């Protein structure tokens, strides 16, 4: 064991991971960019036609990667 502590780059990495996980704890979801929270996927070929957003499956949001780690369900 070294007595001079951890490598500064390692400490920064741990802090960055900590901040990211804390952010994921409070804000576990990301807005769906495909439907922009409208839940709908609009057809570009047939005007006015739309369906459930396939990217988020109508949930409007995506669960962040860090949030999946935090609550392993
Ligand atoms: Zn969506």
PDB file of the backbone (N, CA, C, O) and the ligand in Angstrom, with CONECT records:
HET     ZN  A 101       1
ATOM      1  N   UNK A   1       0.834  -1.222   0.000  1.00  0.00           N
ATOM      2  CA  UNK A   1       0.000   0.000   0.000  1.00  0.00           C
ATOM      3  C   UNK A   1       0.856   1.254   0.000  1.00  0.00           C
ATOM      4  O   UNK A   1       1.810   1.376   0.768  1.00  0.00           O
ATOM      5  N   UNK A   2       0.499   2.179  -0.871  1.00  0.00           N
ATOM      6  CA  UNK A   2       1.207   3.451  -0.900  1.00  0.00           C
ATOM      7  C   UNK A   2       0.621   4.382   0.155  1.00  0.00           C
ATOM      8  O   UNK A   2      -0.566   4.328   0.479  1.00  0.00           O
ATOM      9  N   UNK A   3       1.470   5.210   0.662  1.00  0.00           N
ATOM     10  CA  UNK A   3       1.017   6.155   1.677  1.00  0.00           C
ATOM     11  C   UNK A   3       0.736   7.525   1.084  1.00  0.00           C
ATOM     12  O   UNK A   3       0.179   8.399   1.749  1.00  0.00           O
ATOM     13  N   UNK A   4       1.133   7.708  -0.196  1.00  0.00           N
ATOM     14  CA  UNK A   4       0.962   9.021  -0.826  1.00  0.00           C
ATOM     15  C   UNK A   4      -0.410   9.191  -1.499  1.00  0.00           C
ATOM     16  O   UNK A   4      -0.592  10.081  -2.329  1.00  0.00           O
ATOM     17  N   UNK A   5      -1.347   8.355  -1.143  1.00  0.00           N
ATOM     18  CA  UNK A   5      -2.711   8.488  -1.660  1.00  0.00           C
ATOM     19  C   UNK A   5      -2.875   8.005  -3.079  1.00  0.00           C
ATOM     20  O   UNK A   5      -1.951   7.453  -3.677  1.00  0.00           O
ATOM     21  N   UNK A   6      -4.054   8.217  -3.605  1.00  0.00           N
ATOM     22  CA  UNK A   6      -4.368   7.761  -4.953  1.00  0.00           C
ATOM     23  C   UNK A   6      -3.836   8.720  -6.011  1.00  0.00           C
ATOM     24  O   UNK A   6      -3.535   9.881  -5.735  1.00  0.00           O
ATOM     25  N   UNK A   7      -3.732   8.211  -7.200  1.00  0.00           N
ATOM     26  CA  UNK A   7      -3.297   9.021  -8.340  1.00  0.00           C
ATOM     27  C   UNK A   7      -4.350  10.099  -8.601  1.00  0.00           C
ATOM     28  O   UNK A   7      -5.545   9.804  -8.606  1.00  0.00           O
ATOM     29  N   UNK A   8      -3.916  11.356  -8.819  1.00  0.00           N
ATOM     30  CA  UNK A   8      -4.896  12.450  -9.035  1.00  0.00           C
ATOM     31  C   UNK A   8      -5.906  12.172 -10.144  1.00  0.00           C
ATOM     32  O   UNK A   8      -7.084  12.506 -10.014  1.00  0.00           O
ATOM     33  N   UNK A   9      -5.446  11.561 -11.232  1.00  0.00           N
ATOM     34  CA  UNK A   9      -6.346  11.262 -12.353  1.00  0.00           C
ATOM     35  C   UNK A   9      -7.414  10.264 -11.937  1.00  0.00           C
ATOM     36  O   UNK A   9      -8.558  10.323 -12.389  1.00  0.00           O
ATOM     37  N   UNK A  10      -7.011   9.343 -11.063  1.00  0.00           N
ATOM     38  CA  UNK A  10      -7.937   8.319 -10.565  1.00  0.00           C
ATOM     39  C   UNK A  10      -8.980   8.965  -9.659  1.00  0.00           C
ATOM     40  O   UNK A  10     -10.162   8.622  -9.699  1.00  0.00           O
ATOM     41  N   UNK A  11      -8.508   9.917  -8.834  1.00  0.00           N
ATOM     42  CA  UNK A  11      -9.413  10.631  -7.926  1.00  0.00           C
ATOM     43  C   UNK A  11     -10.446  11.411  -8.734  1.00  0.00           C
ATOM     44  O   UNK A  11     -11.635  11.391  -8.413  1.00  0.00           O
ATOM     45  N   UNK A  12      -9.987  12.102  -9.789  1.00  0.00           N
ATOM     46  CA  UNK A  12     -10.885  12.885 -10.651  1.00  0.00           C
ATOM     47  C   UNK A  12     -11.918  11.965 -11.310  1.00  0.00           C
ATOM     48  O   UNK A  12     -13.097  12.305 -11.415  1.00  0.00           O
ATOM     49  N   UNK A  13     -11.449  10.801 -11.747  1.00  0.00           N
ATOM     50  CA  UNK A  13     -12.349   9.826 -12.374  1.00  0.00           C
ATOM     51  C   UNK A  13     -13.426   9.384 -11.398  1.00  0.00           C
ATOM     52  O   UNK A  13     -14.604   9.310 -11.748  1.00  0.00           O
ATOM     53  N   UNK A  14     -13.015   9.090 -10.175  1.00  0.00           N
ATOM     54  CA  UNK A  14     -13.978   8.652  -9.156  1.00  0.00           C
ATOM     55  C   UNK A  14     -14.988   9.749  -8.837  1.00  0.00           C
ATOM     56  O   UNK A  14     -16.174   9.475  -8.655  1.00  0.00           O
ATOM     57  N   UNK A  15     -14.511  10.993  -8.770  1.00  0.00           N
ATOM     58  CA  UNK A  15     -15.406  12.129  -8.499  1.00  0.00           C
ATOM     59  C   UNK A  15     -16.404  12.285  -9.644  1.00  0.00           C
ATOM     60  O   UNK A  15     -17.594  12.506  -9.418  1.00  0.00           O
ATOM     61  N   UNK A  16     -15.901  12.167 -10.888  1.00  0.00           N
ATOM     62  CA  UNK A  16     -16.762  12.299 -12.066  1.00  0.00           C
ATOM     63  C   UNK A  16     -17.843  11.226 -12.073  1.00  0.00           C
ATOM     64  O   UNK A  16     -19.004  11.502 -12.375  1.00  0.00           O
ATOM     65  N   UNK A  17     -17.447   9.990 -11.735  1.00  0.00           N
ATOM     66  CA  UNK A  17     -18.412   8.887 -11.677  1.00  0.00           C
ATOM     67  C   UNK A  17     -19.429   9.151 -10.570  1.00  0.00           C
ATOM     68  O   UNK A  17     -20.626   8.913 -10.735  1.00  0.00           O
ATOM     69  N   UNK A  18     -18.929   9.646  -9.440  1.00  0.00           N
ATOM     70  CA  UNK A  18     -19.808   9.947  -8.307  1.00  0.00           C
ATOM     71  C   UNK A  18     -20.838  11.004  -8.652  1.00  0.00           C
ATOM     72  O   UNK A  18     -22.017  10.858  -8.329  1.00  0.00           O
ATOM     73  N   UNK A  19     -20.398  12.073  -9.310  1.00  0.00           N
ATOM     74  CA  UNK A  19     -21.299  13.157  -9.717  1.00  0.00           C
ATOM     75  C   UNK A  19     -22.330  12.630 -10.717  1.00  0.00           C
ATOM     76  O   UNK A  19     -23.512  12.962 -10.635  1.00  0.00           O
ATOM     77  N   UNK A  20     -21.868  11.803 -11.664  1.00  0.00           N
ATOM     78  CA  UNK A  20     -22.752  11.244 -12.681  1.00  0.00           C
ATOM     79  C   UNK A  20     -23.821  10.361 -12.050  1.00  0.00           C
ATOM     80  O   UNK A  20     -24.999  10.459 -12.395  1.00  0.00           O
ATOM     81  N   UNK A  21     -23.405   9.493 -11.120  1.00  0.00           N
ATOM     82  CA  UNK A  21     -24.362   8.587 -10.479  1.00  0.00           C
ATOM     83  C   UNK A  21     -25.349   9.354  -9.603  1.00  0.00           C
ATOM     84  O   UNK A  21     -26.525   8.998  -9.516  1.00  0.00           O
ATOM     85  N   UNK A  22     -24.860  10.408  -8.956  1.00  0.00           N
ATOM     86  CA  UNK A  22     -25.733  11.246  -8.129  1.00  0.00           C
ATOM     87  C   UNK A  22     -26.771  11.933  -9.018  1.00  0.00           C
ATOM     88  O   UNK A  22     -27.946  12.026  -8.663  1.00  0.00           O
ATOM     89  N   UNK A  23     -26.320  12.410 -10.176  1.00  0.00           N
ATOM     90  CA  UNK A  23     -27.219  13.035 -11.146  1.00  0.00           C
ATOM     91  C   UNK A  23     -28.260  12.034 -11.625  1.00  0.00           C
ATOM     92  O   UNK A  23     -29.433  12.377 -11.773  1.00  0.00           O
ATOM     93  N   UNK A  24     -27.835  10.796 -11.868  1.00  0.00           N
ATOM     94  CA  UNK A  24     -28.745   9.744 -12.326  1.00  0.00           C
ATOM     95  C   UNK A  24     -29.729   9.361 -11.230  1.00  0.00           C
ATOM     96  O   UNK A  24     -30.849   8.935 -11.512  1.00  0.00           O
ATOM     97  N   UNK A  25     -29.308   9.513  -9.984  1.00  0.00           N
ATOM     98  CA  UNK A  25     -30.182   9.197  -8.855  1.00  0.00           C
ATOM     99  C   UNK A  25     -31.345  10.188  -8.787  1.00  0.00           C
ATOM    100  O   UNK A  25     -32.489   9.798  -8.554  1.00  0.00           O
ATOM    101  N   UNK A  26     -31.042  11.470  -8.994  1.00  0.00           N
ATOM    102  CA  UNK A  26     -32.076  12.496  -8.934  1.00  0.00           C
ATOM    103  C   UNK A  26     -32.811  12.684 -10.256  1.00  0.00           C
ATOM    104  O   UNK A  26     -33.998  13.008 -10.281  1.00  0.00           O
ATOM    105  N   UNK A  27     -32.089  12.479 -11.349  1.00  0.00           N
ATOM    106  CA  UNK A  27     -32.695  12.615 -12.677  1.00  0.00           C
ATOM    107  C   UNK A  27     -32.448  11.348 -13.477  1.00  0.00           C
ATOM    108  O   UNK A  27     -31.573  11.321 -14.342  1.00  0.00           O
ATOM    109  N   UNK A  28     -33.214  10.293 -13.195  1.00  0.00           N
ATOM    110  CA  UNK A  28     -32.943   9.005 -13.848  1.00  0.00           C
ATOM    111  C   UNK A  28     -33.380   8.898 -15.300  1.00  0.00           C
ATOM    112  O   UNK A  28     -33.020   7.942 -15.987  1.00  0.00           O
ATOM    113  N   UNK A  29     -34.145   9.858 -15.770  1.00  0.00           N
ATOM    114  CA  UNK A  29     -34.652   9.737 -17.133  1.00  0.00           C
ATOM    115  C   UNK A  29     -34.108  10.805 -18.073  1.00  0.00           C
ATOM    116  O   UNK A  29     -33.744  11.909 -17.668  1.00  0.00           O
ATOM    117  N   UNK A  30     -34.072  10.428 -19.330  1.00  0.00           N
ATOM    118  CA  UNK A  30     -33.685  11.355 -20.384  1.00  0.00           C
ATOM    119  C   UNK A  30     -34.906  11.560 -21.266  1.00  0.00           C
ATOM    120  O   UNK A  30     -35.645  10.620 -21.558  1.00  0.00           O
ATOM    121  N   UNK A  31     -35.102  12.787 -21.680  1.00  0.00           N
ATOM    122  CA  UNK A  31     -36.216  13.098 -22.577  1.00  0.00           C
ATOM    123  C   UNK A  31     -36.009  12.369 -23.902  1.00  0.00           C
ATOM    124  O   UNK A  31     -34.892  12.304 -24.416  1.00  0.00           O
ATOM    125  N   UNK A  32     -37.089  11.823 -24.449  1.00  0.00           N
ATOM    126  CA  UNK A  32     -36.984  11.145 -25.738  1.00  0.00           C
ATOM    127  C   UNK A  32     -36.835  12.194 -26.828  1.00  0.00           C
ATOM    128  O   UNK A  32     -37.705  13.042 -27.022  1.00  0.00           O
ATOM    129  N   UNK A  33     -35.718  12.118 -27.531  1.00  0.00           N
ATOM    130  CA  UNK A  33     -35.449  13.122 -28.564  1.00  0.00           C
ATOM    131  C   UNK A  33     -36.234  12.841 -29.838  1.00  0.00           C
ATOM    132  O   UNK A  33     -36.467  13.744 -30.642  1.00  0.00           O
ATOM    133  N   UNK A  34     -36.640  11.592 -30.019  1.00  0.00           N
ATOM    134  CA  UNK A  34     -37.349  11.215 -31.241  1.00  0.00           C
ATOM    135  C   UNK A  34     -38.735  11.838 -31.295  1.00  0.00           C
ATOM    136  O   UNK A  34     -39.129  12.402 -32.316  1.00  0.00           O
ATOM    137  N   UNK A  35     -39.486  11.734 -30.180  1.00  0.00           N
ATOM    138  CA  UNK A  35     -40.846  12.278 -30.186  1.00  0.00           C
ATOM    139  C   UNK A  35     -40.928  13.588 -29.419  1.00  0.00           C
ATOM    140  O   UNK A  35     -41.976  14.234 -29.407  1.00  0.00           O
ATOM    141  N   UNK A  36     -39.826  13.991 -28.775  1.00  0.00           N
ATOM    142  CA  UNK A  36     -39.792  15.231 -27.996  1.00  0.00           C
ATOM    143  C   UNK A  36     -40.945  15.297 -26.990  1.00  0.00           C
ATOM    144  O   UNK A  36     -41.623  16.319 -26.890  1.00  0.00           O
ATOM    145  N   UNK A  37     -41.164  14.222 -26.254  1.00  0.00           N
ATOM    146  CA  UNK A  37     -42.177  14.060 -25.200  1.00  0.00           C
ATOM    147  C   UNK A  37     -43.622  14.093 -25.691  1.00  0.00           C
ATOM    148  O   UNK A  37     -44.541  14.297 -24.898  1.00  0.00           O
ATOM    149  N   UNK A  38     -43.825  13.898 -26.969  1.00  0.00           N
ATOM    150  CA  UNK A  38     -45.195  13.912 -27.476  1.00  0.00           C
ATOM    151  C   UNK A  38     -45.774  12.496 -27.531  1.00  0.00           C
ATOM    152  O   UNK A  38     -46.965  12.326 -27.795  1.00  0.00           O
ATOM    153  N   UNK A  39     -44.948  11.488 -27.286  1.00  0.00           N
ATOM    154  CA  UNK A  39     -45.321  10.067 -27.311  1.00  0.00           C
ATOM    155  C   UNK A  39     -45.620   9.566 -28.717  1.00  0.00           C
ATOM    156  O   UNK A  39     -45.846   8.374 -28.927  1.00  0.00           O
ATOM    157  N   UNK A  40     -45.620  10.472 -29.661  1.00  0.00           N
ATOM    158  CA  UNK A  40     -46.034  10.095 -31.001  1.00  0.00           C
ATOM    159  C   UNK A  40     -44.899  10.099 -32.018  1.00  0.00           C
ATOM    160  O   UNK A  40     -43.969  10.903 -31.943  1.00  0.00           O
ATOM    161  N   UNK A  41     -45.003   9.202 -32.943  1.00  0.00           N
ATOM    162  CA  UNK A  41     -44.065   9.134 -34.054  1.00  0.00           C
ATOM    163  C   UNK A  41     -44.845   9.517 -35.301  1.00  0.00           C
ATOM    164  O   UNK A  41     -45.784   8.822 -35.689  1.00  0.00           O
ATOM    165  N   UNK A  42     -44.463  10.607 -35.920  1.00  0.00           N
ATOM    166  CA  UNK A  42     -45.206  11.083 -37.078  1.00  0.00           C
ATOM    167  C   UNK A  42     -44.630  10.569 -38.384  1.00  0.00           C
ATOM    168  O   UNK A  42     -43.415  10.500 -38.567  1.00  0.00           O
ATOM    169  N   UNK A  43     -45.515  10.217 -39.269  1.00  0.00           N
ATOM    170  CA  UNK A  43     -45.092   9.712 -40.569  1.00  0.00           C
ATOM    171  C   UNK A  43     -44.607  10.853 -41.448  1.00  0.00           C
ATOM    172  O   UNK A  43     -45.217  11.922 -41.501  1.00  0.00           O
ATOM    173  N   UNK A  44     -43.518  10.610 -42.123  1.00  0.00           N
ATOM    174  CA  UNK A  44     -42.990  11.633 -43.032  1.00  0.00           C
ATOM    175  C   UNK A  44     -43.546  11.417 -44.434  1.00  0.00           C
ATOM    176  O   UNK A  44     -43.531  12.322 -45.268  1.00  0.00           O
ATOM    177  N   UNK A  45     -44.035  10.205 -44.678  1.00  0.00           N
ATOM    178  CA  UNK A  45     -44.570   9.873 -45.995  1.00  0.00           C
ATOM    179  C   UNK A  45     -46.032  10.271 -46.114  1.00  0.00           C
ATOM    180  O   UNK A  45     -46.437  10.891 -47.098  1.00  0.00           O
ATOM    181  N   UNK A  46     -46.836   9.905 -45.092  1.00  0.00           N
ATOM    182  CA  UNK A  46     -48.259  10.228 -45.107  1.00  0.00           C
ATOM    183  C   UNK A  46     -48.541  11.319 -44.087  1.00  0.00           C
ATOM    184  O   UNK A  46     -48.460  11.094 -42.879  1.00  0.00           O
ATOM    185  N   UNK A  47     -48.863  12.472 -44.575  1.00  0.00           N
ATOM    186  CA  UNK A  47     -49.069  13.628 -43.708  1.00  0.00           C
ATOM    187  C   UNK A  47     -50.227  13.386 -42.746  1.00  0.00           C
ATOM    188  O   UNK A  47     -51.306  12.953 -43.149  1.00  0.00           O
ATOM    189  N   UNK A  48     -49.989  13.669 -41.483  1.00  0.00           N
ATOM    190  CA  UNK A  48     -51.034  13.522 -40.481  1.00  0.00           C
ATOM    191  C   UNK A  48     -51.075  12.150 -39.839  1.00  0.00           C
ATOM    192  O   UNK A  48     -51.710  11.959 -38.803  1.00  0.00           O
ATOM    193  N   UNK A  49     -50.398  11.196 -40.454  1.00  0.00           N
ATOM    194  CA  UNK A  49     -50.386   9.853 -39.877  1.00  0.00           C
ATOM    195  C   UNK A  49     -49.358   9.775 -38.767  1.00  0.00           C
ATOM    196  O   UNK A  49     -48.228  10.244 -38.902  1.00  0.00           O
ATOM    197  N   UNK A  50     -49.771   9.178 -37.679  1.00  0.00           N
ATOM    198  CA  UNK A  50     -48.813   9.019 -36.584  1.00  0.00           C
ATOM    199  C   UNK A  50     -49.149   7.782 -35.743  1.00  0.00           C
ATOM    200  O   UNK A  50     -50.262   7.259 -35.783  1.00  0.00           O
ATOM    201  N   UNK A  51     -48.167   7.348 -35.000  1.00  0.00           N
ATOM    202  CA  UNK A  51     -48.336   6.191 -34.128  1.00  0.00           C
ATOM    203  C   UNK A  51     -47.532   6.372 -32.861  1.00  0.00           C
ATOM    204  O   UNK A  51     -46.933   7.422 -32.626  1.00  0.00           O
ATOM    205  N   UNK A  52     -47.531   5.342 -32.058  1.00  0.00           N
ATOM    206  CA  UNK A  52     -46.778   5.394 -30.807  1.00  0.00           C
ATOM    207  C   UNK A  52     -45.290   5.482 -31.131  1.00  0.00           C
ATOM    208  O   UNK A  52     -44.796   4.786 -32.018  1.00  0.00           O
ATOM    209  N   UNK A  53     -44.585   6.337 -30.408  1.00  0.00           N
ATOM    210  CA  UNK A  53     -43.154   6.504 -30.646  1.00  0.00           C
ATOM    211  C   UNK A  53     -42.437   5.175 -30.428  1.00  0.00           C
ATOM    212  O   UNK A  53     -42.556   4.554 -29.371  1.00  0.00           O
ATOM    213  N   UNK A  54     -41.705   4.759 -31.430  1.00  0.00           N
ATOM    214  CA  UNK A  54     -41.025   3.469 -31.346  1.00  0.00           C
ATOM    215  C   UNK A  54     -39.732   3.553 -30.539  1.00  0.00           C
ATOM    216  O   UNK A  54     -39.284   2.568 -29.953  1.00  0.00           O
ATOM    217  N   UNK A  55     -39.143   4.747 -30.521  1.00  0.00           N
ATOM    218  CA  UNK A  55     -37.863   4.901 -29.817  1.00  0.00           C
ATOM    219  C   UNK A  55     -38.018   4.718 -28.307  1.00  0.00           C
ATOM    220  O   UNK A  55     -37.185   4.077 -27.666  1.00  0.00           O
ATOM    221  N   UNK A  56     -39.094   5.288 -27.739  1.00  0.00           N
ATOM    222  CA  UNK A  56     -39.299   5.202 -26.291  1.00  0.00           C
ATOM    223  C   UNK A  56     -40.503   4.337 -25.956  1.00  0.00           C
ATOM    224  O   UNK A  56     -40.825   4.177 -24.779  1.00  0.00           O
ATOM    225  N   UNK A  57     -41.176   3.778 -26.948  1.00  0.00           N
ATOM    226  CA  UNK A  57     -42.353   2.935 -26.779  1.00  0.00           C
ATOM    227  C   UNK A  57     -43.490   3.691 -26.072  1.00  0.00           C
ATOM    228  O   UNK A  57     -44.228   3.112 -25.274  1.00  0.00           O
ATOM    229  N   UNK A  58     -43.618   4.972 -26.370  1.00  0.00           N
ATOM    230  CA  UNK A  58     -44.693   5.783 -25.809  1.00  0.00           C
ATOM    231  C   UNK A  58     -44.478   6.193 -24.365  1.00  0.00           C
ATOM    232  O   UNK A  58     -45.390   6.726 -23.732  1.00  0.00           O
ATOM    233  N   UNK A  59     -43.278   5.950 -23.831  1.00  0.00           N
ATOM    234  CA  UNK A  59     -43.010   6.299 -22.429  1.00  0.00           C
ATOM    235  C   UNK A  59     -42.443   7.711 -22.299  1.00  0.00           C
ATOM    236  O   UNK A  59     -42.275   8.210 -21.186  1.00  0.00           O
ATOM    237  N   UNK A  60     -42.154   8.347 -23.410  1.00  0.00           N
ATOM    238  CA  UNK A  60     -41.653   9.726 -23.473  1.00  0.00           C
ATOM    239  C   UNK A  60     -40.196   9.861 -23.011  1.00  0.00           C
ATOM    240  O   UNK A  60     -39.503  10.806 -23.389  1.00  0.00           O
ATOM    241  N   UNK A  61     -39.750   8.925 -22.205  1.00  0.00           N
ATOM    242  CA  UNK A  61     -38.398   9.074 -21.681  1.00  0.00           C
ATOM    243  C   UNK A  61     -37.575   7.788 -21.859  1.00  0.00           C
ATOM    244  O   UNK A  61     -38.106   6.723 -22.172  1.00  0.00           O
ATOM    245  N   UNK A  62     -36.313   7.924 -21.655  1.00  0.00           N
ATOM    246  CA  UNK A  62     -35.400   6.792 -21.657  1.00  0.00           C
ATOM    247  C   UNK A  62     -34.734   6.746 -20.290  1.00  0.00           C
ATOM    248  O   UNK A  62     -34.414   7.789 -19.720  1.00  0.00           O
ATOM    249  N   UNK A  63     -34.527   5.562 -19.770  1.00  0.00           N
ATOM    250  CA  UNK A  63     -33.834   5.426 -18.492  1.00  0.00           C
ATOM    251  C   UNK A  63     -32.342   5.571 -18.759  1.00  0.00           C
ATOM    252  O   UNK A  63     -31.790   4.920 -19.646  1.00  0.00           O
ATOM    253  N   UNK A  64     -31.704   6.428 -17.986  1.00  0.00           N
ATOM    254  CA  UNK A  64     -30.280   6.682 -18.194  1.00  0.00           C
ATOM    255  C   UNK A  64     -29.459   5.455 -17.797  1.00  0.00           C
ATOM    256  O   UNK A  64     -29.851   4.656 -16.945  1.00  0.00           O
ATOM    257  N   UNK A  65     -28.318   5.345 -18.445  1.00  0.00           N
ATOM    258  CA  UNK A  65     -27.432   4.203 -18.208  1.00  0.00           C
ATOM    259  C   UNK A  65     -27.070   4.082 -16.719  1.00  0.00           C
ATOM    260  O   UNK A  65     -27.108   2.992 -16.149  1.00  0.00           O
ATOM    261  N   UNK A  66     -26.724   5.199 -16.113  1.00  0.00           N
ATOM    262  CA  UNK A  66     -26.342   5.201 -14.700  1.00  0.00           C
ATOM    263  C   UNK A  66     -27.487   4.801 -13.791  1.00  0.00           C
ATOM    264  O   UNK A  66     -27.271   4.159 -12.763  1.00  0.00           O
ATOM    265  N   UNK A  67     -28.705   5.176 -14.163  1.00  0.00           N
ATOM    266  CA  UNK A  67     -29.879   4.844 -13.360  1.00  0.00           C
ATOM    267  C   UNK A  67     -30.154   3.344 -13.394  1.00  0.00           C
ATOM    268  O   UNK A  67     -30.647   2.766 -12.426  1.00  0.00           O
ATOM    269  N   UNK A  68     -29.827   2.729 -14.522  1.00  0.00           N
ATOM    270  CA  UNK A  68     -29.993   1.276 -14.638  1.00  0.00           C
ATOM    271  C   UNK A  68     -29.028   0.556 -13.703  1.00  0.00           C
ATOM    272  O   UNK A  68     -29.351  -0.485 -13.130  1.00  0.00           O
ATOM    273  N   UNK A  69     -27.842   1.130 -13.564  1.00  0.00           N
ATOM    274  CA  UNK A  69     -26.847   0.531 -12.667  1.00  0.00           C
ATOM    275  C   UNK A  69     -27.327   0.675 -11.220  1.00  0.00           C
ATOM    276  O   UNK A  69     -27.199  -0.247 -10.415  1.00  0.00           O
ATOM    277  N   UNK A  70     -27.880   1.851 -10.907  1.00  0.00           N
ATOM    278  CA  UNK A  70     -28.289   2.139  -9.529  1.00  0.00           C
ATOM    279  C   UNK A  70     -29.426   1.254  -9.047  1.00  0.00           C
ATOM    280  O   UNK A  70     -29.360   0.704  -7.948  1.00  0.00           O
ATOM    281  N   UNK A  71     -30.485   1.110  -9.869  1.00  0.00           N
ATOM    282  CA  UNK A  71     -31.553   0.202  -9.436  1.00  0.00           C
ATOM    283  C   UNK A  71     -31.654  -0.990 -10.351  1.00  0.00           C
ATOM    284  O   UNK A  71     -32.514  -1.051 -11.231  1.00  0.00           O
ATOM    285  N   UNK A  72     -30.781  -1.920 -10.138  1.00  0.00           N
ATOM    286  CA  UNK A  72     -30.699  -3.144 -10.934  1.00  0.00           C
ATOM    287  C   UNK A  72     -31.971  -3.969 -10.789  1.00  0.00           C
ATOM    288  O   UNK A  72     -32.103  -4.789  -9.881  1.00  0.00           O
ATOM    289  N   UNK A  73     -32.892  -3.732 -11.698  1.00  0.00           N
ATOM    290  CA  UNK A  73     -34.142  -4.471 -11.619  1.00  0.00           C
ATOM    291  C   UNK A  73     -34.219  -5.506 -12.735  1.00  0.00           C
ATOM    292  O   UNK A  73     -35.206  -6.234 -12.835  1.00  0.00           O
TER     293      UNK A  73
HETATM  294 ZN    ZN A 101     -40.294   8.890 -27.990  1.00  0.00          ZN
END
